[in-house]
Amino acid sequence: MKITTKGQVTIPIHIREKLGLLPHTEVTFELQDGAAVLRPTAAVEANRRGRRLVERLRGSATVSMSTDEIMSLTRDGATTPE
């Protein structure tokens, strides 16, 4: 595999499929131990955003229902607990 004069390279299909790289996917290159590591940018940012969201919401529940009561609300024919 060769890098073009514009610095482009074709990522083999088996790697694109494994990483979920679709056309127009933004990627990030990082150096790790002298090697270039390619990651989808959206996945990296989504992971960071997801962690921040979970941390922000942790301990903020105000409903005093048991897990069973909450689960019953998600099922068909659910009724509000008394």
mmCIF file of the N, C-alpha and C atoms, coordinates in Angstrom:
data_MODEL
# 
_entry.id   MODEL 
# 
loop_
_atom_site.group_PDB 
_atom_site.id 
_atom_site.type_symbol 
_atom_site.label_atom_id 
_atom_site.label_alt_id 
_atom_site.label_comp_id 
_atom_site.label_asym_id 
_atom_site.label_entity_id 
_atom_site.label_seq_id 
_atom_site.pdbx_PDB_ins_code 
_atom_site.Cartn_x 
_atom_site.Cartn_y 
_atom_site.Cartn_z 
_atom_site.occupancy 
_atom_site.B_iso_or_equiv 
_atom_site.pdbx_formal_charge 
_atom_site.auth_seq_id 
_atom_site.auth_comp_id 
_atom_site.auth_asym_id 
_atom_site.auth_atom_id 
_atom_site.pdbx_PDB_model_num 
ATOM 1   N N  . MET A 1 1  ? 0.852   -1.154 0.000  1.00 0.00 ? 1  MET A N  1 
ATOM 2   C CA . MET A 1 1  ? 0.000   0.000  0.000  1.00 0.00 ? 1  MET A CA 1 
ATOM 3   C C  . MET A 1 1  ? 0.906   1.228  0.000  1.00 0.00 ? 1  MET A C  1 
ATOM 4   N N  . LYS A 1 2  ? 0.550   2.216  -0.815 1.00 0.00 ? 2  LYS A N  1 
ATOM 5   C CA . LYS A 1 2  ? 1.357   3.433  -0.911 1.00 0.00 ? 2  LYS A CA 1 
ATOM 6   C C  . LYS A 1 2  ? 0.525   4.655  -0.562 1.00 0.00 ? 2  LYS A C  1 
ATOM 7   N N  . ILE A 1 3  ? 1.191   5.654  -0.027 1.00 0.00 ? 3  ILE A N  1 
ATOM 8   C CA . ILE A 1 3  ? 0.552   6.939  0.237  1.00 0.00 ? 3  ILE A CA 1 
ATOM 9   C C  . ILE A 1 3  ? 0.664   7.768  -1.031 1.00 0.00 ? 3  ILE A C  1 
ATOM 10  N N  . THR A 1 4  ? -0.449  8.402  -1.432 1.00 0.00 ? 4  THR A N  1 
ATOM 11  C CA . THR A 1 4  ? -0.438  9.222  -2.638 1.00 0.00 ? 4  THR A CA 1 
ATOM 12  C C  . THR A 1 4  ? 0.337   10.514 -2.386 1.00 0.00 ? 4  THR A C  1 
ATOM 13  N N  . THR A 1 5  ? 0.564   11.281 -3.440 1.00 0.00 ? 5  THR A N  1 
ATOM 14  C CA . THR A 1 5  ? 1.272   12.557 -3.295 1.00 0.00 ? 5  THR A CA 1 
ATOM 15  C C  . THR A 1 5  ? 0.473   13.545 -2.451 1.00 0.00 ? 5  THR A C  1 
ATOM 16  N N  . LYS A 1 6  ? -0.822  13.305 -2.303 1.00 0.00 ? 6  LYS A N  1 
ATOM 17  C CA . LYS A 1 6  ? -1.663  14.163 -1.465 1.00 0.00 ? 6  LYS A CA 1 
ATOM 18  C C  . LYS A 1 6  ? -1.750  13.630 -0.029 1.00 0.00 ? 6  LYS A C  1 
ATOM 19  N N  . GLY A 1 7  ? -1.006  12.558 0.298  1.00 0.00 ? 7  GLY A N  1 
ATOM 20  C CA . GLY A 1 7  ? -1.009  11.998 1.635  1.00 0.00 ? 7  GLY A CA 1 
ATOM 21  C C  . GLY A 1 7  ? -2.193  11.080 1.900  1.00 0.00 ? 7  GLY A C  1 
ATOM 22  N N  . GLN A 1 8  ? -2.828  10.590 0.846  1.00 0.00 ? 8  GLN A N  1 
ATOM 23  C CA . GLN A 1 8  ? -3.996  9.729  1.002  1.00 0.00 ? 8  GLN A CA 1 
ATOM 24  C C  . GLN A 1 8  ? -3.611  8.260  0.908  1.00 0.00 ? 8  GLN A C  1 
ATOM 25  N N  . VAL A 1 9  ? -4.396  7.431  1.587  1.00 0.00 ? 9  VAL A N  1 
ATOM 26  C CA . VAL A 1 9  ? -4.193  5.997  1.550  1.00 0.00 ? 9  VAL A CA 1 
ATOM 27  C C  . VAL A 1 9  ? -5.578  5.346  1.575  1.00 0.00 ? 9  VAL A C  1 
ATOM 28  N N  . THR A 1 10 ? -5.717  4.201  0.943  1.00 0.00 ? 10 THR A N  1 
ATOM 29  C CA . THR A 1 10 ? -6.980  3.475  0.961  1.00 0.00 ? 10 THR A CA 1 
ATOM 30  C C  . THR A 1 10 ? -6.997  2.533  2.153  1.00 0.00 ? 10 THR A C  1 
ATOM 31  N N  . ILE A 1 11 ? -8.042  2.651  2.961  1.00 0.00 ? 11 ILE A N  1 
ATOM 32  C CA . ILE A 1 11 ? -8.194  1.756  4.118  1.00 0.00 ? 11 ILE A CA 1 
ATOM 33  C C  . ILE A 1 11 ? -8.876  0.489  3.615  1.00 0.00 ? 11 ILE A C  1 
ATOM 34  N N  . PRO A 1 12 ? -8.267  -0.671 3.820  1.00 0.00 ? 12 PRO A N  1 
ATOM 35  C CA . PRO A 1 12 ? -8.861  -1.913 3.332  1.00 0.00 ? 12 PRO A CA 1 
ATOM 36  C C  . PRO A 1 12 ? -10.278 -2.122 3.883  1.00 0.00 ? 12 PRO A C  1 
ATOM 37  N N  . ILE A 1 13 ? -11.127 -2.723 3.060  1.00 0.00 ? 13 ILE A N  1 
ATOM 38  C CA . ILE A 1 13 ? -12.536 -2.881 3.405  1.00 0.00 ? 13 ILE A CA 1 
ATOM 39  C C  . ILE A 1 13 ? -12.746 -3.653 4.707  1.00 0.00 ? 13 ILE A C  1 
ATOM 40  N N  . HIS A 1 14 ? -11.939 -4.684 4.972  1.00 0.00 ? 14 HIS A N  1 
ATOM 41  C CA . HIS A 1 14 ? -12.148 -5.452 6.213  1.00 0.00 ? 14 HIS A CA 1 
ATOM 42  C C  . HIS A 1 14 ? -11.898 -4.599 7.449  1.00 0.00 ? 14 HIS A C  1 
ATOM 43  N N  . ILE A 1 15 ? -10.988 -3.643 7.347  1.00 0.00 ? 15 ILE A N  1 
ATOM 44  C CA . ILE A 1 15 ? -10.726 -2.737 8.466  1.00 0.00 ? 15 ILE A CA 1 
ATOM 45  C C  . ILE A 1 15 ? -11.848 -1.705 8.571  1.00 0.00 ? 15 ILE A C  1 
ATOM 46  N N  . ARG A 1 16 ? -12.292 -1.152 7.433  1.00 0.00 ? 16 ARG A N  1 
ATOM 47  C CA . ARG A 1 16 ? -13.410 -0.194 7.449  1.00 0.00 ? 16 ARG A CA 1 
ATOM 48  C C  . ARG A 1 16 ? -14.656 -0.818 8.049  1.00 0.00 ? 16 ARG A C  1 
ATOM 49  N N  . GLU A 1 17 ? -14.944 -2.062 7.666  1.00 0.00 ? 17 GLU A N  1 
ATOM 50  C CA . GLU A 1 17 ? -16.127 -2.743 8.191  1.00 0.00 ? 17 GLU A CA 1 
ATOM 51  C C  . GLU A 1 17 ? -15.996 -3.006 9.691  1.00 0.00 ? 17 GLU A C  1 
ATOM 52  N N  . LYS A 1 18 ? -14.838 -3.442 10.125 1.00 0.00 ? 18 LYS A N  1 
ATOM 53  C CA . LYS A 1 18 ? -14.617 -3.743 11.545 1.00 0.00 ? 18 LYS A CA 1 
ATOM 54  C C  . LYS A 1 18 ? -14.771 -2.488 12.412 1.00 0.00 ? 18 LYS A C  1 
ATOM 55  N N  . LEU A 1 19 ? -14.314 -1.339 11.893 1.00 0.00 ? 19 LEU A N  1 
ATOM 56  C CA . LEU A 1 19 ? -14.389 -0.082 12.635 1.00 0.00 ? 19 LEU A CA 1 
ATOM 57  C C  . LEU A 1 19 ? -15.681 0.684  12.377 1.00 0.00 ? 19 LEU A C  1 
ATOM 58  N N  . GLY A 1 20 ? -16.495 0.210  11.437 1.00 0.00 ? 20 GLY A N  1 
ATOM 59  C CA . GLY A 1 20 ? -17.734 0.909  11.108 1.00 0.00 ? 20 GLY A CA 1 
ATOM 60  C C  . GLY A 1 20 ? -17.491 2.218  10.388 1.00 0.00 ? 20 GLY A C  1 
ATOM 61  N N  . LEU A 1 21 ? -16.446 2.268  9.576  1.00 0.00 ? 21 LEU A N  1 
ATOM 62  C CA . LEU A 1 21 ? -16.101 3.486  8.848  1.00 0.00 ? 21 LEU A CA 1 
ATOM 63  C C  . LEU A 1 21 ? -16.889 3.552  7.542  1.00 0.00 ? 21 LEU A C  1 
ATOM 64  N N  . LEU A 1 22 ? -17.850 4.443  7.494  1.00 0.00 ? 22 LEU A N  1 
ATOM 65  C CA . LEU A 1 22 ? -18.651 4.655  6.296  1.00 0.00 ? 22 LEU A CA 1 
ATOM 66  C C  . LEU A 1 22 ? -18.091 5.850  5.547  1.00 0.00 ? 22 LEU A C  1 
ATOM 67  N N  . PRO A 1 23 ? -18.484 6.039  4.283  1.00 0.00 ? 23 PRO A N  1 
ATOM 68  C CA . PRO A 1 23 ? -18.030 7.233  3.562  1.00 0.00 ? 23 PRO A CA 1 
ATOM 69  C C  . PRO A 1 23 ? -18.375 8.498  4.344  1.00 0.00 ? 23 PRO A C  1 
ATOM 70  N N  . HIS A 1 24 ? -17.473 9.429  4.365  1.00 0.00 ? 24 HIS A N  1 
ATOM 71  C CA . HIS A 1 24 ? -17.597 10.729 5.034  1.00 0.00 ? 24 HIS A CA 1 
ATOM 72  C C  . HIS A 1 24 ? -17.454 10.648 6.555  1.00 0.00 ? 24 HIS A C  1 
ATOM 73  N N  . THR A 1 25 ? -17.075 9.482  7.090  1.00 0.00 ? 25 THR A N  1 
ATOM 74  C CA . THR A 1 25 ? -16.817 9.362  8.527  1.00 0.00 ? 25 THR A CA 1 
ATOM 75  C C  . THR A 1 25 ? -15.542 10.134 8.846  1.00 0.00 ? 25 THR A C  1 
ATOM 76  N N  . GLU A 1 26 ? -15.603 10.964 9.875  1.00 0.00 ? 26 GLU A N  1 
ATOM 77  C CA . GLU A 1 26 ? -14.397 11.675 10.299 1.00 0.00 ? 26 GLU A CA 1 
ATOM 78  C C  . GLU A 1 26 ? -13.594 10.761 11.205 1.00 0.00 ? 26 GLU A C  1 
ATOM 79  N N  . VAL A 1 27 ? -12.273 10.795 11.037 1.00 0.00 ? 27 VAL A N  1 
ATOM 80  C CA . VAL A 1 27 ? -11.393 9.949  11.826 1.00 0.00 ? 27 VAL A CA 1 
ATOM 81  C C  . VAL A 1 27 ? -10.323 10.791 12.506 1.00 0.00 ? 27 VAL A C  1 
ATOM 82  N N  . THR A 1 28 ? -9.743  10.216 13.539 1.00 0.00 ? 28 THR A N  1 
ATOM 83  C CA . THR A 1 28 ? -8.658  10.849 14.276 1.00 0.00 ? 28 THR A CA 1 
ATOM 84  C C  . THR A 1 28 ? -7.450  9.931  14.225 1.00 0.00 ? 28 THR A C  1 
ATOM 85  N N  . PHE A 1 29 ? -6.290  10.511 13.975 1.00 0.00 ? 29 PHE A N  1 
ATOM 86  C CA . PHE A 1 29 ? -5.042  9.762  14.017 1.00 0.00 ? 29 PHE A CA 1 
ATOM 87  C C  . PHE A 1 29 ? -4.315  10.145 15.296 1.00 0.00 ? 29 PHE A C  1 
ATOM 88  N N  . GLU A 1 30 ? -3.808  9.143  16.002 1.00 0.00 ? 30 GLU A N  1 
ATOM 89  C CA . GLU A 1 30 ? -3.028  9.372  17.208 1.00 0.00 ? 30 GLU A CA 1 
ATOM 90  C C  . GLU A 1 30 ? -1.741  8.575  17.102 1.00 0.00 ? 30 GLU A C  1 
ATOM 91  N N  . LEU A 1 31 ? -0.704  9.066  17.734 1.00 0.00 ? 31 LEU A N  1 
ATOM 92  C CA . LEU A 1 31 ? 0.556   8.328  17.792 1.00 0.00 ? 31 LEU A CA 1 
ATOM 93  C C  . LEU A 1 31 ? 0.625   7.576  19.107 1.00 0.00 ? 31 LEU A C  1 
ATOM 94  N N  . GLN A 1 32 ? 0.859   6.269  19.020 1.00 0.00 ? 32 GLN A N  1 
ATOM 95  C CA . GLN A 1 32 ? 1.012   5.439  20.211 1.00 0.00 ? 32 GLN A CA 1 
ATOM 96  C C  . GLN A 1 32 ? 2.199   4.516  20.001 1.00 0.00 ? 32 GLN A C  1 
ATOM 97  N N  . ASP A 1 33 ? 3.222   4.697  20.815 1.00 0.00 ? 33 ASP A N  1 
ATOM 98  C CA . ASP A 1 33 ? 4.428   3.870  20.731 1.00 0.00 ? 33 ASP A CA 1 
ATOM 99  C C  . ASP A 1 33 ? 5.014   3.824  19.331 1.00 0.00 ? 33 ASP A C  1 
ATOM 100 N N  . GLY A 1 34 ? 5.047   4.963  18.677 1.00 0.00 ? 34 GLY A N  1 
ATOM 101 C CA . GLY A 1 34 ? 5.653   5.062  17.352 1.00 0.00 ? 34 GLY A CA 1 
ATOM 102 C C  . GLY A 1 34 ? 4.779   4.567  16.214 1.00 0.00 ? 34 GLY A C  1 
ATOM 103 N N  . ALA A 1 35 ? 3.522   4.239  16.486 1.00 0.00 ? 35 ALA A N  1 
ATOM 104 C CA . ALA A 1 35 ? 2.606   3.770  15.452 1.00 0.00 ? 35 ALA A CA 1 
ATOM 105 C C  . ALA A 1 35 ? 1.419   4.727  15.359 1.00 0.00 ? 35 ALA A C  1 
ATOM 106 N N  . ALA A 1 36 ? 0.861   4.832  14.167 1.00 0.00 ? 36 ALA A N  1 
ATOM 107 C CA . ALA A 1 36 ? -0.339  5.648  13.978 1.00 0.00 ? 36 ALA A CA 1 
ATOM 108 C C  . ALA A 1 36 ? -1.566  4.797  14.272 1.00 0.00 ? 36 ALA A C  1 
ATOM 109 N N  . VAL A 1 37 ? -2.472  5.344  15.084 1.00 0.00 ? 37 VAL A N  1 
ATOM 110 C CA . VAL A 1 37 ? -3.714  4.656  15.427 1.00 0.00 ? 37 VAL A CA 1 
ATOM 111 C C  . VAL A 1 37 ? -4.866  5.470  14.857 1.00 0.00 ? 37 VAL A C  1 
ATOM 112 N N  . LEU A 1 38 ? -5.745  4.808  14.142 1.00 0.00 ? 38 LEU A N  1 
ATOM 113 C CA . LEU A 1 38 ? -6.888  5.442  13.497 1.00 0.00 ? 38 LEU A CA 1 
ATOM 114 C C  . LEU A 1 38 ? -8.147  5.125  14.286 1.00 0.00 ? 38 LEU A C  1 
ATOM 115 N N  . ARG A 1 39 ? -8.925  6.165  14.617 1.00 0.00 ? 39 ARG A N  1 
ATOM 116 C CA . ARG A 1 39 ? -10.190 5.965  15.332 1.00 0.00 ? 39 ARG A CA 1 
ATOM 117 C C  . ARG A 1 39 ? -11.256 6.852  14.698 1.00 0.00 ? 39 ARG A C  1 
ATOM 118 N N  . PRO A 1 40 ? -12.490 6.361  14.639 1.00 0.00 ? 40 PRO A N  1 
ATOM 119 C CA . PRO A 1 40 ? -13.581 7.235  14.184 1.00 0.00 ? 40 PRO A CA 1 
ATOM 120 C C  . PRO A 1 40 ? -13.746 8.375  15.196 1.00 0.00 ? 40 PRO A C  1 
ATOM 121 N N  . THR A 1 41 ? -13.728 9.611  14.742 1.00 0.00 ? 41 THR A N  1 
ATOM 122 C CA . THR A 1 41 ? -13.836 10.768 15.627 1.00 0.00 ? 41 THR A CA 1 
ATOM 123 C C  . THR A 1 41 ? -15.158 10.754 16.375 1.00 0.00 ? 41 THR A C  1 
ATOM 124 N N  . ALA A 1 42 ? -16.248 10.453 15.710 1.00 0.00 ? 42 ALA A N  1 
ATOM 125 C CA . ALA A 1 42 ? -17.560 10.469 16.345 1.00 0.00 ? 42 ALA A CA 1 
ATOM 126 C C  . ALA A 1 42 ? -17.604 9.478  17.512 1.00 0.00 ? 42 ALA A C  1 
ATOM 127 N N  . ALA A 1 43 ? -17.002 8.316  17.351 1.00 0.00 ? 43 ALA A N  1 
ATOM 128 C CA . ALA A 1 43 ? -17.022 7.310  18.417 1.00 0.00 ? 43 ALA A CA 1 
ATOM 129 C C  . ALA A 1 43 ? -16.256 7.799  19.632 1.00 0.00 ? 43 ALA A C  1 
ATOM 130 N N  . VAL A 1 44 ? -15.135 8.447  19.404 1.00 0.00 ? 44 VAL A N  1 
ATOM 131 C CA . VAL A 1 44 ? -14.338 8.968  20.514 1.00 0.00 ? 44 VAL A CA 1 
ATOM 132 C C  . VAL A 1 44 ? -15.121 10.044 21.247 1.00 0.00 ? 44 VAL A C  1 
ATOM 133 N N  . GLU A 1 45 ? -15.719 10.974 20.503 1.00 0.00 ? 45 GLU A N  1 
ATOM 134 C CA . GLU A 1 45 ? -16.477 12.057 21.110 1.00 0.00 ? 45 GLU A CA 1 
ATOM 135 C C  . GLU A 1 45 ? -17.749 11.548 21.777 1.00 0.00 ? 45 GLU A C  1 
ATOM 136 N N  . ALA A 1 46 ? -18.437 10.585 21.144 1.00 0.00 ? 46 ALA A N  1 
ATOM 137 C CA . ALA A 1 46 ? -19.661 10.029 21.735 1.00 0.00 ? 46 ALA A CA 1 
ATOM 138 C C  . ALA A 1 46 ? -19.348 9.351  23.050 1.00 0.00 ? 46 ALA A C  1 
ATOM 139 N N  . ASN A 1 47 ? -18.227 8.646  23.106 1.00 0.00 ? 47 ASN A N  1 
ATOM 140 C CA . ASN A 1 47 ? -17.838 7.980  24.349 1.00 0.00 ? 47 ASN A CA 1 
ATOM 141 C C  . ASN A 1 47 ? -17.584 9.003  25.447 1.00 0.00 ? 47 ASN A C  1 
ATOM 142 N N  . ARG A 1 48 ? -16.873 10.071 25.123 1.00 0.00 ? 48 ARG A N  1 
ATOM 143 C CA . ARG A 1 48 ? -16.603 11.120 26.107 1.00 0.00 ? 48 ARG A CA 1 
ATOM 144 C C  . ARG A 1 48 ? -17.905 11.796 26.534 1.00 0.00 ? 48 ARG A C  1 
ATOM 145 N N  . ARG A 1 49 ? -18.757 12.105 25.554 1.00 0.00 ? 49 ARG A N  1 
ATOM 146 C CA . ARG A 1 49 ? -20.021 12.769 25.848 1.00 0.00 ? 49 ARG A CA 1 
ATOM 147 C C  . ARG A 1 49 ? -20.910 11.873 26.706 1.00 0.00 ? 49 ARG A C  1 
ATOM 148 N N  . GLY A 1 50 ? -20.959 10.588 26.378 1.00 0.00 ? 50 GLY A N  1 
ATOM 149 C CA . GLY A 1 50 ? -21.758 9.646  27.146 1.00 0.00 ? 50 GLY A CA 1 
ATOM 150 C C  . GLY A 1 50 ? -21.289 9.552  28.587 1.00 0.00 ? 50 GLY A C  1 
ATOM 151 N N  . ARG A 1 51 ? -19.985 9.504  28.777 1.00 0.00 ? 51 ARG A N  1 
ATOM 152 C CA . ARG A 1 51 ? -19.449 9.444  30.144 1.00 0.00 ? 51 ARG A CA 1 
ATOM 153 C C  . ARG A 1 51 ? -19.792 10.700 30.924 1.00 0.00 ? 51 ARG A C  1 
ATOM 154 N N  . ARG A 1 52 ? -19.674 11.876 30.272 1.00 0.00 ? 52 ARG A N  1 
ATOM 155 C CA . ARG A 1 52 ? -20.016 13.128 30.955 1.00 0.00 ? 52 ARG A CA 1 
ATOM 156 C C  . ARG A 1 52 ? -21.488 13.149 31.334 1.00 0.00 ? 52 ARG A C  1 
ATOM 157 N N  . LEU A 1 53 ? -22.350 12.675 30.442 1.00 0.00 ? 53 LEU A N  1 
ATOM 158 C CA . LEU A 1 53 ? -23.786 12.652 30.712 1.00 0.00 ? 53 LEU A CA 1 
ATOM 159 C C  . LEU A 1 53 ? -24.113 11.746 31.892 1.00 0.00 ? 53 LEU A C  1 
ATOM 160 N N  . VAL A 1 54 ? -23.527 10.554 31.907 1.00 0.00 ? 54 VAL A N  1 
ATOM 161 C CA . VAL A 1 54 ? -23.773 9.619  33.008 1.00 0.00 ? 54 VAL A CA 1 
ATOM 162 C C  . VAL A 1 54 ? -23.298 10.230 34.324 1.00 0.00 ? 54 VAL A C  1 
ATOM 163 N N  . GLU A 1 55 ? -22.128 10.840 34.326 1.00 0.00 ? 55 GLU A N  1 
ATOM 164 C CA . GLU A 1 55 ? -21.612 11.450 35.550 1.00 0.00 ? 55 GLU A CA 1 
ATOM 165 C C  . GLU A 1 55 ? -22.517 12.577 36.034 1.00 0.00 ? 55 GLU A C  1 
ATOM 166 N N  . ARG A 1 56 ? -23.027 13.364 35.101 1.00 0.00 ? 56 ARG A N  1 
ATOM 167 C CA . ARG A 1 56 ? -23.891 14.476 35.469 1.00 0.00 ? 56 ARG A CA 1 
ATOM 168 C C  . ARG A 1 56 ? -25.220 13.992 36.051 1.00 0.00 ? 56 ARG A C  1 
ATOM 169 N N  . LEU A 1 57 ? -25.742 12.878 35.536 1.00 0.00 ? 57 LEU A N  1 
ATOM 170 C CA . LEU A 1 57 ? -27.028 12.363 35.989 1.00 0.00 ? 57 LEU A CA 1 
ATOM 171 C C  . LEU A 1 57 ? -26.936 11.444 37.194 1.00 0.00 ? 57 LEU A C  1 
ATOM 172 N N  . ARG A 1 58 ? -25.752 10.947 37.478 1.00 0.00 ? 58 ARG A N  1 
ATOM 173 C CA . ARG A 1 58 ? -25.576 9.993  38.572 1.00 0.00 ? 58 ARG A CA 1 
ATOM 174 C C  . ARG A 1 58 ? -26.097 10.583 39.885 1.00 0.00 ? 58 ARG A C  1 
ATOM 175 N N  . GLY A 1 59 ? -27.000 9.824  40.541 1.00 0.00 ? 59 GLY A N  1 
ATOM 176 C CA . GLY A 1 59 ? -27.542 10.240 41.829 1.00 0.00 ? 59 GLY A CA 1 
ATOM 177 C C  . GLY A 1 59 ? -28.615 11.305 41.749 1.00 0.00 ? 59 GLY A C  1 
ATOM 178 N N  . SER A 1 60 ? -29.132 11.592 40.546 1.00 0.00 ? 60 SER A N  1 
ATOM 179 C CA . SER A 1 60 ? -30.113 12.668 40.427 1.00 0.00 ? 60 SER A CA 1 
ATOM 180 C C  . SER A 1 60 ? -31.557 12.178 40.361 1.00 0.00 ? 60 SER A C  1 
ATOM 181 N N  . ALA A 1 61 ? -31.796 10.877 40.474 1.00 0.00 ? 61 ALA A N  1 
ATOM 182 C CA . ALA A 1 61 ? -33.159 10.352 40.414 1.00 0.00 ? 61 ALA A CA 1 
ATOM 183 C C  . ALA A 1 61 ? -33.964 10.856 41.601 1.00 0.00 ? 61 ALA A C  1 
ATOM 184 N N  . THR A 1 62 ? -35.222 11.238 41.333 1.00 0.00 ? 62 THR A N  1 
ATOM 185 C CA . THR A 1 62 ? -36.078 11.754 42.395 1.00 0.00 ? 62 THR A CA 1 
ATOM 186 C C  . THR A 1 62 ? -37.312 10.885 42.624 1.00 0.00 ? 62 THR A C  1 
ATOM 187 N N  . VAL A 1 63 ? -37.465 9.826  41.848 1.00 0.00 ? 63 VAL A N  1 
ATOM 188 C CA . VAL A 1 63 ? -38.619 8.950  41.973 1.00 0.00 ? 63 VAL A CA 1 
ATOM 189 C C  . VAL A 1 63 ? -38.326 7.908  43.045 1.00 0.00 ? 63 VAL A C  1 
ATOM 190 N N  . SER A 1 64 ? -39.261 7.752  43.976 1.00 0.00 ? 64 SER A N  1 
ATOM 191 C CA . SER A 1 64 ? -39.039 6.771  45.041 1.00 0.00 ? 64 SER A CA 1 
ATOM 192 C C  . SER A 1 64 ? -39.816 5.498  44.731 1.00 0.00 ? 64 SER A C  1 
ATOM 193 N N  . MET A 1 65 ? -39.454 4.874  43.609 1.00 0.00 ? 65 MET A N  1 
ATOM 194 C CA . MET A 1 65 ? -40.090 3.631  43.188 1.00 0.00 ? 65 MET A CA 1 
ATOM 195 C C  . MET A 1 65 ? -39.041 2.537  43.202 1.00 0.00 ? 65 MET A C  1 
ATOM 196 N N  . SER A 1 66 ? -39.501 1.304  43.409 1.00 0.00 ? 66 SER A N  1 
ATOM 197 C CA . SER A 1 66 ? -38.582 0.174  43.349 1.00 0.00 ? 66 SER A CA 1 
ATOM 198 C C  . SER A 1 66 ? -38.274 -0.136 41.886 1.00 0.00 ? 66 SER A C  1 
ATOM 199 N N  . THR A 1 67 ? -37.240 -0.920 41.684 1.00 0.00 ? 67 THR A N  1 
ATOM 200 C CA . THR A 1 67 ? -36.894 -1.339 40.326 1.00 0.00 ? 67 THR A CA 1 
ATOM 201 C C  . THR A 1 67 ? -38.050 -2.093 39.685 1.00 0.00 ? 67 THR A C  1 
ATOM 202 N N  . ASP A 1 68 ? -38.715 -2.959 40.449 1.00 0.00 ? 68 ASP A N  1 
ATOM 203 C CA . ASP A 1 68 ? -39.856 -3.714 39.915 1.00 0.00 ? 68 ASP A CA 1 
ATOM 204 C C  . ASP A 1 68 ? -40.983 -2.782 39.489 1.00 0.00 ? 68 ASP A C  1 
ATOM 205 N N  . GLU A 1 69 ? -41.234 -1.746 40.261 1.00 0.00 ? 69 GLU A N  1 
ATOM 206 C CA . GLU A 1 69 ? -42.284 -0.791 39.901 1.00 0.00 ? 69 GLU A CA 1 
ATOM 207 C C  . GLU A 1 69 ? -41.920 -0.033 38.633 1.00 0.00 ? 69 GLU A C  1 
ATOM 208 N N  . ILE A 1 70 ? -40.685 0.369  38.518 1.00 0.00 ? 70 ILE A N  1 
ATOM 209 C CA . ILE A 1 70 ? -40.233 1.071  37.311 1.00 0.00 ? 70 ILE A CA 1 
ATOM 210 C C  . ILE A 1 70 ? -40.330 0.149  36.106 1.00 0.00 ? 70 ILE A C  1 
ATOM 211 N N  . MET A 1 71 ? -39.883 -1.097 36.254 1.00 0.00 ? 71 MET A N  1 
ATOM 212 C CA . MET A 1 71 ? -39.946 -2.057 35.146 1.00 0.00 ? 71 MET A CA 1 
ATOM 213 C C  . MET A 1 71 ? -41.380 -2.322 34.718 1.00 0.00 ? 71 MET A C  1 
ATOM 214 N N  . SER A 1 72 ? -42.315 -2.360 35.664 1.00 0.00 ? 72 SER A N  1 
ATOM 215 C CA . SER A 1 72 ? -43.713 -2.617 35.312 1.00 0.00 ? 72 SER A CA 1 
ATOM 216 C C  . SER A 1 72 ? -44.269 -1.487 34.458 1.00 0.00 ? 72 SER A C  1 
ATOM 217 N N  . LEU A 1 73 ? -43.748 -0.289 34.603 1.00 0.00 ? 73 LEU A N  1 
ATOM 218 C CA . LEU A 1 73 ? -44.187 0.836  33.775 1.00 0.00 ? 73 LEU A CA 1 
ATOM 219 C C  . LEU A 1 73 ? -43.756 0.692  32.327 1.00 0.00 ? 73 LEU A C  1 
ATOM 220 N N  . THR A 1 74 ? -42.726 -0.078 32.082 1.00 0.00 ? 74 THR A N  1 
ATOM 221 C CA . THR A 1 74 ? -42.228 -0.237 30.716 1.00 0.00 ? 74 THR A CA 1 
ATOM 222 C C  . THR A 1 74 ? -42.919 -1.370 29.965 1.00 0.00 ? 74 THR A C  1 
ATOM 223 N N  . ARG A 1 75 ? -43.719 -2.150 30.656 1.00 0.00 ? 75 ARG A N  1 
ATOM 224 C CA . ARG A 1 75 ? -44.377 -3.296 30.032 1.00 0.00 ? 75 ARG A CA 1 
ATOM 225 C C  . ARG A 1 75 ? -45.758 -2.919 29.542 1.00 0.00 ? 75 ARG A C  1 
ATOM 226 N N  . ASP A 1 76 ? -46.291 -3.685 28.574 1.00 0.00 ? 76 ASP A N  1 
ATOM 227 C CA . ASP A 1 76 ? -47.635 -3.458 28.051 1.00 0.00 ? 76 ASP A CA 1 
ATOM 228 C C  . ASP A 1 76 ? -48.656 -3.568 29.166 1.00 0.00 ? 76 ASP A C  1 
ATOM 229 N N  . GLY A 1 77 ? -49.674 -2.710 29.127 1.00 0.00 ? 77 GLY A N  1 
ATOM 230 C CA . GLY A 1 77 ? -50.720 -2.754 30.129 1.00 0.00 ? 77 GLY A CA 1 
ATOM 231 C C  . GLY A 1 77 ? -50.275 -2.243 31.473 1.00 0.00 ? 77 GLY A C  1 
ATOM 232 N N  . ALA A 1 78 ? -49.232 -1.428 31.478 1.00 0.00 ? 78 ALA A N  1 
ATOM 233 C CA . ALA A 1 78 ? -48.675 -0.933 32.735 1.00 0.00 ? 78 ALA A CA 1 
ATOM 234 C C  . ALA A 1 78 ? -49.650 0.007  33.417 1.00 0.00 ? 78 ALA A C  1 
ATOM 235 N N  . THR A 1 79 ? -49.638 -0.022 34.717 1.00 0.00 ? 79 THR A N  1 
ATOM 236 C CA . THR A 1 79 ? -50.418 0.915  35.512 1.00 0.00 ? 79 THR A CA 1 
ATOM 237 C C  . THR A 1 79 ? -49.483 1.613  36.470 1.00 0.00 ? 79 THR A C  1 
ATOM 238 N N  . THR A 1 80 ? -49.853 2.802  36.872 1.00 0.00 ? 80 THR A N  1 
ATOM 239 C CA . THR A 1 80 ? -49.030 3.555  37.809 1.00 0.00 ? 80 THR A CA 1 
ATOM 240 C C  . THR A 1 80 ? -49.154 2.937  39.190 1.00 0.00 ? 80 THR A C  1 
ATOM 241 N N  . PRO A 1 81 ? -48.037 2.693  39.874 1.00 0.00 ? 81 PRO A N  1 
ATOM 242 C CA . PRO A 1 81 ? -48.105 2.112  41.213 1.00 0.00 ? 81 PRO A CA 1 
ATOM 243 C C  . PRO A 1 81 ? -48.787 3.063  42.182 1.00 0.00 ? 81 PRO A C  1 
ATOM 244 N N  . GLU A 1 82 ? -49.438 2.486  43.171 1.00 0.00 ? 82 GLU A N  1 
ATOM 245 C CA . GLU A 1 82 ? -50.181 3.303  44.143 1.00 0.00 ? 82 GLU A CA 1 
ATOM 246 C C  . GLU A 1 82 ? -49.298 3.782  45.257 1.00 0.00 ? 82 GLU A C  1 
# 
